[in-house]
Amino acid sequence: MTAMISLQTAEIDPNVVKPGWVALLIVLALAVATFLLWRNMGKQLKRIDVDRDGADDPAPSGDPASPDDSQSQAGDAEPTTSDRNRTPTERP
């Protein structure tokens, strides 16, 4: 208990206490990691394909709305031949 009290009352000399090399290495490692993440994010953002011409317009529908479509549920509908031939990346 007396050692704890003596540590609390002892003054710290700012000429003796220094940050050290470990703190410098940690800061440099964080700076390098931040730079690499920033550079990789820039590359990933450049790879995004954005269609800016029709970005504000609603997506066009290929088929006109019919009363049959509103009554069937999504699980009941069978895919049409045009849906079967379409790759997952193609959009209607």
C-alpha positions as CSV (number, residue, x, y, z in Angstrom):
1,M,0.0,0.0,0.0
2,T,2.8,2.4,0.8
3,A,4.4,1.8,-2.6
4,M,1.2,2.8,-4.4
5,I,1.0,6.0,-2.4
6,S,4.6,6.8,-3.1
7,L,4.0,6.3,-6.9
8,Q,1.0,8.6,-6.8
9,T,2.8,11.4,-5.0
10,A,6.1,11.1,-7.0
11,E,6.4,13.8,-9.7
12,I,7.3,12.7,-13.2
13,D,10.2,14.5,-14.7
14,P,9.4,15.5,-18.3
15,N,13.2,15.4,-19.1
16,V,13.3,11.7,-18.3
17,V,10.0,10.4,-19.7
18,K,10.1,10.1,-23.5
19,P,7.7,8.4,-26.0
20,G,10.2,5.8,-27.1
21,W,10.8,3.9,-30.3
22,V,7.9,1.5,-29.9
23,A,5.4,4.3,-30.1
24,L,7.0,5.7,-33.2
25,L,6.9,2.2,-34.8
26,I,3.2,1.9,-34.0
27,V,2.4,5.3,-35.5
28,L,4.4,4.5,-38.6
29,A,2.7,1.1,-39.0
30,L,-0.7,2.7,-38.7
31,A,0.3,5.3,-41.3
32,V,1.4,2.6,-43.8
33,A,-1.7,0.5,-43.2
34,T,-3.9,3.6,-43.7
35,F,-2.1,4.5,-47.0
36,L,-2.4,0.9,-48.3
37,L,-6.1,0.8,-47.5
38,W,-6.7,4.2,-49.1
39,R,-4.9,3.1,-52.3
40,N,-6.8,-0.2,-52.4
41,M,-10.2,1.6,-51.9
42,G,-9.3,3.9,-54.8
43,K,-8.7,0.9,-57.1
44,Q,-12.0,-0.7,-56.0
45,L,-14.0,2.4,-56.6
46,K,-12.5,2.8,-60.1
47,R,-13.7,-0.8,-60.9
48,I,-17.4,0.1,-60.2
49,D,-19.4,0.4,-63.4
50,V,-21.9,3.2,-63.0
51,D,-24.5,4.1,-65.6
52,R,-24.8,7.8,-65.0
53,D,-27.2,8.5,-68.0
54,G,-30.3,7.0,-66.5
55,A,-29.4,7.1,-62.8
56,D,-32.4,9.2,-61.8
57,D,-34.9,7.5,-64.0
58,P,-36.9,4.5,-62.8
59,A,-35.8,1.2,-64.3
60,P,-37.8,0.4,-67.4
61,S,-40.0,-2.7,-67.4
62,G,-39.9,-5.0,-70.4
63,D,-43.4,-6.3,-70.1
64,P,-46.6,-4.3,-69.6
65,A,-48.5,-4.8,-66.4
66,S,-51.3,-7.3,-66.6
67,P,-54.0,-8.3,-64.0
68,D,-52.5,-11.8,-63.9
69,D,-49.2,-10.6,-62.5
70,S,-50.7,-8.9,-59.5
71,Q,-52.5,-12.0,-58.4
72,S,-49.7,-14.5,-58.6
73,Q,-47.1,-14.7,-55.8
74,A,-43.4,-14.7,-56.4
75,G,-43.0,-18.3,-55.3
76,D,-45.8,-19.6,-57.6
77,A,-44.4,-18.1,-60.9
78,E,-42.5,-20.4,-63.2
79,P,-39.5,-18.8,-65.0
80,T,-40.1,-18.0,-68.7
81,T,-37.8,-19.2,-71.4
82,S,-36.3,-15.8,-71.7
83,D,-35.5,-15.9,-67.9
84,R,-33.9,-19.3,-68.2
85,N,-31.6,-18.1,-71.1
86,R,-30.5,-15.0,-69.2
87,T,-27.2,-15.0,-67.3
88,P,-27.3,-13.7,-63.7
89,T,-25.4,-10.5,-64.7
90,E,-28.0,-9.5,-67.3
91,R,-30.8,-7.3,-66.2
92,P,-34.2,-7.2,-67.8
